[in-house]
Amino acid sequence: MKTKLLIITAMLGISTLASCSPTGTNVNPVNRSENPISEVSSSSSNQESSSEELSEEEINSSSSGENSSEASSEEEIINYSKDINDYYGGYYSSLSSWTNGEDLKNQLHALISKNIKKQKYSGNWEVNTVADVSQYNFDMLDQVYSSKDIPTYFTAGYGTGGWNREHAFCQSLMGHYVSSYSVTAKTKNPKKIKLNSIYQLSSVSIRGTRFYAIYKNGFEGYCDGFENDSEIVYTNKENVYVYTKSSKASKNLGALSSLEISYSSSVITFKVDSNTKEFTPTTVDYNYSSEGNGGVASDFHNLFASEMTGNTSRGNLNFGEAGDATTNYVKGDKNFEPADEDKGRLARAILYMDTCYDDLSIQEEYAEMDQVTATNKGAFGNASTIISWADSFDVNYQEYQHTQRVYEYQTNRNPYVDFPELIDYVYGNKKDNAGTIQDILKSSTQNKLHTAEKNYKNFAFSNATYEYQVGDKFTTSTLKLFDTYTDLSKEEVTDRSEFNFSIPENYEFTASDIGTKTVTITRGEETYSYSIEVKEYDASQNYEYQYTADKNDFTIDAKSCTLNGIKFNLTYDNFEYVSSDKTKGVQIGKSTNLTKKFTLESESDFAFDNKNKITNVRFSGTPGSGTTINVSIYVGDTLVSTKTLNYDKDNLVQSLDFALSTPSSGKLKIVIDNNTDKAFYIHDISVDLVD
């Protein structure tokens, strides 16, 4: 079994927390009378306050993180219900028998495609936060393409490096929206449209309210560089919608005629002539409205929390053999191969999509966008490999949880997770055979993992404290402990007397502890771990004035802003773009709309909490990738100093400290000089004052 790790970004460190075994679990309660690693653990119920320094062995002690309550081999299933109504709340009650695989697939399609309650995609992180939460640490998500779990809050929408949502069946190979739309139109005169000279441009579309382009080399991304505010076309299977940069939706729309439809990313797009970059649609008046509901591409049975780099690296590649599957993933020329622990769930999701939607299919030949363009049908290649993965890698609790939680949102299920043996009847050696539901009940996931029974599975935890400073005391006061069960229920544990923690309660961290430390929790034979990060003492956290940058505090072209109760006047050479990244802070300017100089000066003498003499100022931010910015601090007319903020890819937010030799009163002025061709970010400002 591949060990599963936790990650709290570079700032919070890594711990050794194992994933569920793909071979099943021991449903019997663990023996809590033994503690095989008690020599490196400290009882959480009998700790005394201590400032005594821990030994390196004690503070770094860790276990394999494996779930010791999991069975090493599949137990024999003897007694099980023969009534299909006893399985999954009777969801499959209509399924009794089939004449062959085609008949079975048709029955499954009719069942799982009926009345799906589609969820919206845009901004919807909730479903995966619930469906993909770790089995052991509820602060974390299990993500595909990584052996590390990641904080639930740390989404791609939150900041750089956050988790994203991965379509197992690539959206760009589907030919489907993440949202549904309705259009009525009236034909008018034809109009020729020419794109700019981006020579590799293959197609362009609208994603949300921005232009999205696909290039011949397979690169996809947002773009804004179309000459003369050219009208951009967005298509579905019947129509072409024409947009301009100044208007989200113009009153122009055309029938496709000789244009070849292709499908890409969040929307369906048109194919552009590679030589002329021209097309001639027929423009029409129309009424356009968004239904606001999720589309086929927002089916969460096909969407998994995923590590950002792997998600980006895959692009629209088919899954298939590409190299060493012992790594998190391998990218080949055409195929993308995930690690073994991800293959089963991703493959079963693709088979679900193939079964649920009429215009999606799997095939042996490699599927490319040109094929989707030509046929107007979604396709996914390497069928035999996908079927083999779905058949070879067993369903575990993590995958079952995903299916169950998505069912609770969408009201439909993935039959290949609930009854993996159906795969053989639809796609495998038994596809020409007749069968009955009785033939597969015994091998159901419900029976293998006892999901209809409330058997003890493992303990879990949440609300841990992950960051400390030198001088802080270790605490488990906020941490919650739970017993979890095979039916996916949980109960909070109020009696902690059986739990041991490897770091004593109230242990005071010293300078020798700086870095990443492992906290091991044990109860009987079960052992789980998480990581904490111990940092140097940061005096600025105790400064009187604290401000963390918020995009809403900065308005484009504004002359002033109020930051945590203090009004600042703004001066700049250009201020026409502001955005935010919750990791880096508030973005000022961008490469195509630079802010070269940005000054904040308090409207009056700086005072806070009845104190008006400044002793220290800290500025934290991030320069553009690979660049630097200069920051100058003034109190009144006196320059305190000018310092350079350097970009660090491993620690994005950097801090500069400005200490005054003598406490001084006056207006506080912060001058940022950006002599680069990139944006910069303001993360936080702290000021220490005395009376």
Secondary structure, 3 states (H helix, E strand, C coil): CCCCEEECHHHHCEEECCCCCCCCCCCCCCCCCCCCCHHHCEECCCCCCECCCCCHHHHCCCCCCCCCCCCCCCCCCCCCCCCHHHCHHHCCCCCCEECCHHHHHHHHHHHHCCCCCCCCCCCCCHHHHHHCECCCECCEECCECCCEEEECCCECCCCCCCEEEEECCCHHHCCCCCEEEEEEEEEEEECCEECCCCCCEEEEEEECCEEEEEECCCCEEECCCCHHHCCEEEECCCEEEEEECCEEEEEEEEECCCCCEEEECCEEEECCCCCCCEECCEEEEEEEEEEEEECHHHCHHHEEEECHHHHHHHCCCEECCCCCCCCCEEECCCEEEECHHHHHHHHHHHHHHHHHCCCEEECCCCCCHHHHHHHCCEEECCHHHHHHHHHHCCCCHHHHHHHHHHHHHHCCCCHHHHCCCHHHHHCCCCCCCCEEHHHCCCCCHHHHHCCCCCCEEEEEEECCCCEEECCCECCCCCCEEEEEECCCCEEECCCCCCCEECCCCCEECCHHHCEEEEEEEEECCEEEEEEEEEECCCHHHHCCEEEECCHHHCCCCCCEEEECCEEEEEEECCCCCEEEECCCEEEECECCECCCEEEEEECCCCCECCECEEEEEEEEEECCCCCEEEEEEEECCEEEEEEEEECCCCCCCEEEEEEEEEEECCCEEEEEECCCCCCEEEEEEEEEEEC
